[in-house]
Amino acid sequence: MARKYFGTDGIRGRANGAITADLALRVGQATGLVFRRGEHRHRVVIGKDTRLSGYMIETAMVAGFTSVGMDVLLLGPIPTPAVAMLTRSMRADLGVMISASHNPYDDNGIKLFGPDGYKLSDEVEQKIEDLIDADMGKRLAKSGELGRAKRIDGVHDRYIEFAKRTMPRNLSLDGLRVVIDCANGAAYRVAPEALWELGADVVPIGVDPDGFNINRECGSTAPDRLCRKVREMRADVGVALDGDADRVVIADEHGHLIDGDQLLAVIAESWAEERLLTKPGIVGTVMTNLGLERHLASLKLSLVRTPVGDRYVLEHMREHGYNVGGEQSGHIILSNYTTTGDGFIAALQMLAVVKKKGKPVSEVCHRFEPLPQVLRNVRYRSGKPLELTQVRSAIAEGESKLNGHGRLVIRPSGTEPVIRIMGEGDDKAMVEEIVDGIAEVLAEHAA
């Protein structure tokens, strides 16, 4: 069933457009009511990134939660994975992150975590949706049972210590010059400090948030500035986080980018050598490069594919017992440490391998040759164009031409009327021909 508020990663939209103070208040009330369990004093932790609208949404949510009798602990600007960790660590009944991740400043969103630190299931989100538009007046707390709210100190230090403990014992980053781009976002205080305490020579950029510049020409979705800074400072490595620090992109010492697939290969190979993998393989998505799958196979490791989206990766990891998973975009989930994607923890795992091997990042993080991938988007008006006879015939013909030497992934977008076509294979010219052919048939019969 189509949902009104929740998408694939919480609630997200234009601040004071789709995301209003009134909606934030009602989300606080509805979520608080769903998570009131027992007679104990309930508590919720709320973190946020650095967007101007965070103040409005935070204040409204405090009103919502306290009105149903929940105490609120305000964490201030802090990464999404830190909120997930602190929800468990502080025995909270609920965790909230106010962020629109890698989106521009004028968007914002609400991500919710249960007491176990995991994002909520579809079923729980549906219960919250049902309440948001309902009359909750009779379920509000009595005057003497209203919640309290306070800002708490020391949470940044707790996350820094947590991050440092994910590194091998007695391993220092001494001798490494690291450029860290925090996207003027949630990690601007914690990531540079943690790297410095681990011994690195730190060059911070994207650490001057003003409410408007989050993700603006910086961070993991705009890494050109990072690459230039790495070359300028003759750094050993660059690390770019996004606005809420749940994804990461790496630049090697030459300023060349390294995507999430290469990072997954580095971590999987290292963890396999250290016997840390709980299963002989990792979890990726349908977009994960075939080169990674072949590389893992050479190590006798498997790649399990899920639909696009870190929530699907995590669901499969939890259900089947994997402890490493992620996406090309840099959403890396390491469940030995975290309950959600943590770009900074993933970067630390890579830096640990660089230090142990004593080799440059360009060598350590080039584990396989990625196959060429060709992407096309075709907009359509209505209906289910992938079920058209002409389209199915074109797809079948393309798969026949690849003959096992590549892949086609053709799927509708989850957010707009667009068909996304991805082809990859050893012969780039052939892949382009196949993808363009399918796109032409779609445009002719569906657009």
Secondary structure, 3 states (H helix, E strand, C coil): CCCCCEECCEEEEEECCCECHHHHHHHHHHHHHHCCCCCCCCEEEEEECCCCCHHHHHHHHHHHHHHCCCEEEEEEECCHHHHHHHHHHCCCCEEEEECCCCCCCCEEEEEEECCCCCECCHHHHHHHHHHHCCCCHHHCCCHHHCCCEEECCCHHHHHHHHHHHCCCCCCCCCCCEEEEECCCCCCCCHHHHHHHHCCCEEEEECCCCCCCCCCCCCCCCCCHHHHHHHHHHCCCEEEEECCCCCCEEEECCCCCEECHHHHHHHHHHHHHHCCCCCCCEEEEECCCCHHHHHHHHHCCCEEEEECCCHHHHHHHHHHHCCCEEECCCCCEEECCCCCCCCHHHHHHHHHHHHHHHCCCHHHHCCCCCCCCEEEEEEECCCCCHHHCHHHHHHHHHHHHHHCCCEEEEEEECCCCCEEEEEEEECCHHHHHHHHHHHHHHHHHHCC
